[in-house]
Amino acid sequence: MSFIEVRDLKYTYNAGEEDAHEALKGLSMDIEEGEFVALLGHNGCGKSTLAKIFNGMYVPLSGSVKVDGLDTSDEKNQIQVRRKVGLVQQNPDNQLVAGIVEEDVAFGPENLGIPPLEIRERVDEALKAVNMYEYREHAPFKLSGGQKQRVAIAGVIAMRTKCIVLDEPTAMLDPRGREEVMETIKKLNREHGITIILITHYMDEAVQSGRVIVMDDGKVLTEGNPRDVFSNVELLKRHKLDVPQATELAYKLKNAGIDLGGVPMNTLECIKLIEDYIK
């Protein structure tokens, strides 16, 4: 049994109304415990809707979603589902609720009724996991964008979730902030075994995942390891999707008659292929 099992999932906004919009159209996928999955697709393909369904905020209209064996459409399971899957959204300011960092991280466990001594342990552990322990007594509004996002992630970790869904967590950050958040995500997956589902528009972030799932028009278009998915440049371009910058450069060079003999996923791979070609 997979940690998350999605079968023939359908979801429609304003169902039965004139302005009804079908966001998910019979989507199926599996996500294993401990995986790092990047979820890609252009705006409106259903990624954010799926993230909210994983977290139990939205309930499937038809089909099924099971999280660690729990049916998310059953009201009795919703609290347990949210304890297993935490959601970090695009703007960290929307998730910071307290005037001091450690109080903000404690907010989730407090709402779960966790005893104070255990909350203290969880907060310290979560802040250390995202390298923000030294800022525990700071005011969140004085932090940088990347630091705020790491505090938001710590708040989810303190709830001891098995899985963190991040909905474009770096979209509002500068390059340094994006790097900080990505290093934090990879560390949580690598060292703590937390399942990561990263929704992103940055293809250079997606290549750092273990598996890529590409969505289009409410369904899965393709999936696989990053190299296999991004090697299929023509398919992605037909669906108006991007590829990593290094992959794009190699693709354009090949169309111009310069075949580097490979498909680079990052800058270093691209440099190596160019050097070998010149030699």
C-alpha positions as CSV (number, residue, x, y, z in Angstrom):
1,M,0.0,0.0,0.0
2,S,1.3,3.4,-1.0
3,F,1.4,6.3,1.5
4,I,-0.9,8.3,-0.8
5,E,-3.2,6.5,-3.2
6,V,-5.3,8.5,-5.7
7,R,-7.8,6.7,-7.9
8,D,-10.0,8.3,-10.6
9,L,-10.1,11.5,-8.6
10,K,-12.5,14.2,-9.8
11,Y,-13.1,17.6,-8.3
12,T,-15.3,20.5,-9.6
13,Y,-15.5,24.0,-8.2
14,N,-19.1,25.4,-7.9
15,A,-20.5,22.0,-9.0
16,G,-24.0,22.4,-10.4
17,E,-23.6,26.1,-11.0
18,E,-23.3,28.0,-14.3
19,D,-19.7,28.9,-13.5
20,A,-18.7,25.3,-12.6
21,H,-15.1,24.4,-13.3
22,E,-13.8,20.9,-13.4
23,A,-10.3,21.0,-11.9
24,L,-9.5,17.3,-11.7
25,K,-10.7,14.9,-14.3
26,G,-10.2,11.3,-13.3
27,L,-6.6,11.6,-12.0
28,S,-4.8,8.6,-10.5
29,M,-1.3,8.4,-8.9
30,D,0.6,6.8,-6.0
31,I,3.2,8.4,-3.7
32,E,5.3,6.2,-1.5
33,E,6.4,7.0,2.0
34,G,9.7,8.8,2.1
35,E,9.6,9.9,-1.5
36,F,10.5,13.4,-2.8
37,V,8.1,14.1,-5.6
38,A,7.9,17.3,-7.7
39,L,4.5,18.1,-9.1
40,L,4.5,20.2,-12.2
41,G,2.1,21.8,-14.6
42,H,0.9,25.2,-15.8
43,N,-1.5,27.4,-13.9
44,G,-5.0,25.9,-13.7
45,C,-4.0,22.2,-14.2
46,G,-5.2,21.3,-10.8
47,K,-2.0,21.1,-8.7
48,S,-3.1,23.3,-5.9
49,T,-6.5,21.7,-5.7
50,L,-4.7,18.3,-5.4
51,A,-2.5,19.7,-2.6
52,K,-5.6,20.7,-0.6
53,I,-7.2,17.3,-1.1
54,F,-4.0,15.6,0.2
55,N,-4.3,17.8,3.3
56,G,-8.0,17.1,3.8
57,M,-9.1,20.8,3.1
58,Y,-11.1,19.7,0.1
59,V,-13.0,16.4,-0.2
60,P,-13.1,14.4,-3.5
61,L,-16.4,14.7,-5.4
62,S,-15.8,11.2,-6.9
63,G,-13.0,8.7,-6.9
64,S,-10.9,8.2,-3.8
65,V,-7.8,9.5,-2.0
66,K,-6.3,7.5,0.8
67,V,-3.5,8.9,3.0
68,D,-1.7,6.2,5.0
69,G,-4.8,4.0,4.6
70,L,-7.3,6.7,5.7
71,D,-10.1,7.7,3.3
72,T,-9.9,11.5,3.1
73,S,-13.6,11.8,2.2
74,D,-14.6,10.4,5.6
75,E,-15.2,13.3,8.0
76,K,-14.0,11.2,10.9
77,N,-10.6,10.9,9.3
78,Q,-10.0,14.6,8.5
79,I,-8.1,15.5,11.7
80,Q,-5.9,12.4,11.4
81,V,-5.2,13.2,7.7
82,R,-4.1,16.7,8.7
83,R,-1.8,15.2,11.3
84,K,-0.2,13.1,8.6
85,V,0.0,15.7,5.8
86,G,1.0,19.3,6.4
87,L,0.6,22.0,3.9
88,V,3.0,24.9,3.3
89,Q,1.6,27.6,1.0
90,Q,3.2,30.2,-1.3
91,N,3.1,33.2,1.0
92,P,4.7,32.5,4.4
93,D,3.0,35.7,5.8
94,N,-0.3,33.9,5.5
95,Q,0.8,31.1,7.8
96,L,2.6,33.1,10.5
97,V,0.2,33.9,13.3
98,A,2.3,34.8,16.4
99,G,4.7,37.7,17.3
100,I,7.6,35.4,18.3
101,V,9.0,32.6,16.1
102,E,8.8,29.8,18.8
103,E,5.2,30.7,19.6
104,D,4.3,30.5,16.0
105,V,5.9,27.0,15.6
106,A,4.0,26.0,18.8
107,F,0.6,27.0,17.4
108,G,-0.1,23.8,15.5
109,P,0.8,21.4,18.4
110,E,-1.2,23.5,20.8
111,N,-4.3,23.1,18.6
112,L,-3.8,19.4,18.6
113,G,-3.9,19.4,22.5
114,I,-0.2,18.3,22.9
115,P,1.1,18.7,26.5
116,P,3.2,21.8,27.1
117,L,6.5,19.9,27.8
118,E,6.1,17.9,24.6
119,I,5.3,21.1,22.7
120,R,8.6,22.6,24.0
121,E,10.5,19.6,22.7
122,R,8.8,19.6,19.4
123,V,9.4,23.3,18.8
124,D,13.1,23.1,19.6
125,E,13.4,20.0,17.4
126,A,11.5,21.6,14.5
127,L,13.5,24.8,14.6
128,K,16.8,22.9,14.7
129,A,15.7,20.8,11.7
130,V,15.3,24.0,9.6
131,N,18.3,25.7,11.0
132,M,16.2,28.5,12.7
133,Y,16.8,27.6,16.4
134,E,18.9,30.7,17.0
135,Y,16.0,32.9,15.8
136,R,13.5,31.3,18.2
137,E,12.9,34.6,20.1
138,H,12.9,36.8,17.1
139,A,9.8,38.5,15.6
140,P,8.8,36.7,12.3
141,F,8.1,40.0,10.5
142,K,11.8,41.0,10.9
143,L,13.0,37.8,9.1
144,S,13.8,37.5,5.4
145,G,11.4,35.7,3.0
146,G,13.4,32.5,3.1
147,Q,13.6,32.5,6.9
148,K,9.9,33.1,7.2
149,Q,9.2,30.1,4.9
150,R,11.5,27.9,7.0
151,V,9.6,28.9,10.1
152,A,6.4,28.0,8.3
153,I,7.9,24.6,7.5
154,A,9.0,24.2,11.1
155,G,5.4,24.8,12.2
156,V,4.4,21.8,10.1
157,I,7.3,19.7,11.4
158,A,6.2,20.4,15.0
159,M,2.9,18.7,14.2
160,R,4.9,15.5,13.5
161,T,3.5,15.1,10.0
162,K,4.8,12.2,7.9
163,C,4.4,14.3,4.7
164,I,4.8,17.9,3.8
165,V,3.1,19.3,0.7
166,L,4.7,22.6,-0.4
167,D,2.6,24.7,-2.8
168,E,5.1,26.9,-4.7
169,P,7.0,27.7,-1.5
170,T,9.8,29.6,-3.3
171,A,7.6,31.7,-5.7
172,M,7.9,34.9,-3.7
173,L,11.6,34.5,-2.7
174,D,14.8,35.8,-4.1
175,P,17.5,33.2,-5.3
176,R,19.1,33.0,-1.9
177,G,15.8,32.4,-0.2
178,R,14.9,29.7,-2.8
179,E,18.2,28.0,-2.1
180,E,17.7,28.1,1.6
181,V,14.2,26.5,1.4
182,M,15.3,23.8,-1.1
183,E,18.2,22.8,1.1
184,T,15.8,22.6,4.0
185,I,13.4,20.4,2.0
186,K,16.1,18.0,0.9
187,K,17.5,17.7,4.4
188,L,14.0,16.9,5.8
189,N,13.6,14.2,3.2
190,R,17.1,12.8,3.4
191,E,17.7,12.9,7.2
192,H,14.2,12.6,8.6
193,G,12.5,10.5,6.0
194,I,9.6,13.0,5.6
195,T,7.7,12.5,2.4
196,I,7.9,15.7,0.3
197,I,5.5,16.8,-2.4
198,L,6.8,20.0,-4.0
199,I,4.6,22.0,-6.4
200,T,6.9,24.3,-8.3
201,H,7.2,26.3,-11.5
202,Y,11.0,26.2,-11.2
203,M,12.3,23.3,-13.3
204,D,15.7,23.6,-11.7
205,E,14.1,22.8,-8.4
206,A,12.2,19.9,-9.9
207,V,15.3,18.2,-11.1
208,Q,16.5,17.9,-7.4
209,S,13.5,15.6,-6.6
210,G,13.5,11.8,-6.9
211,R,10.4,11.7,-9.2
212,V,8.5,14.2,-11.3
213,I,4.8,14.1,-12.0
214,V,3.6,16.4,-14.7
215,M,-0.1,17.4,-14.8
216,D,-2.1,18.8,-17.6
217,D,-5.8,19.7,-17.8
218,G,-6.7,17.9,-14.5
219,K,-4.8,14.6,-15.3
220,V,-1.3,13.1,-15.2
221,L,0.5,13.8,-18.5
222,T,3.7,11.9,-17.7
223,E,5.8,10.9,-14.7
224,G,9.2,9.3,-14.0
225,N,12.7,10.3,-12.7
226,P,13.7,13.9,-13.7
227,R,16.1,12.8,-16.4
228,D,13.5,10.7,-18.2
229,V,10.8,13.3,-17.9
230,F,12.8,16.3,-19.0
231,S,14.5,14.4,-21.8
232,N,11.1,14.4,-23.5
233,V,11.4,18.1,-24.4
234,E,9.0,17.9,-27.4
235,L,6.2,16.5,-25.3
236,L,6.6,19.1,-22.6
237,K,6.8,22.0,-25.1
238,R,3.6,20.8,-26.9
239,H,1.8,21.2,-23.6
240,K,3.5,24.7,-23.0
241,L,5.6,23.5,-20.2
242,D,9.2,24.4,-19.4
243,V,12.4,22.4,-19.0
244,P,15.5,23.2,-16.9
245,Q,17.6,25.9,-18.4
246,A,20.5,23.6,-19.1
247,T,18.2,21.2,-20.9
248,E,16.7,24.0,-22.9
249,L,20.2,25.2,-24.1
250,A,21.2,21.7,-25.2
251,Y,17.8,21.3,-27.0
252,K,18.3,24.6,-28.9
253,L,21.9,23.7,-29.8
254,K,20.8,20.3,-31.1
255,N,18.2,22.0,-33.3
256,A,21.0,24.3,-34.6
257,G,23.1,21.3,-35.6
258,I,25.3,21.0,-32.5
259,D,24.5,17.7,-30.7
260,L,26.2,17.6,-27.3
261,G,25.5,13.9,-27.0
262,G,23.4,14.1,-23.9
263,V,20.6,15.8,-22.0
264,P,22.0,17.9,-19.1
265,M,19.8,18.5,-16.0
266,N,21.9,21.3,-14.5
267,T,24.7,23.8,-15.2
268,L,27.6,21.6,-14.3
269,E,26.3,18.7,-16.5
270,C,25.9,21.2,-19.4
271,I,29.4,22.6,-19.0
272,K,30.9,19.1,-19.0
273,L,29.0,18.2,-22.2
274,I,30.1,21.4,-23.9
275,E,33.8,20.8,-22.9
276,D,33.6,17.2,-24.2
277,Y,32.1,18.4,-27.4
278,I,34.8,21.1,-28.0
279,K,37.5,18.5,-27.2
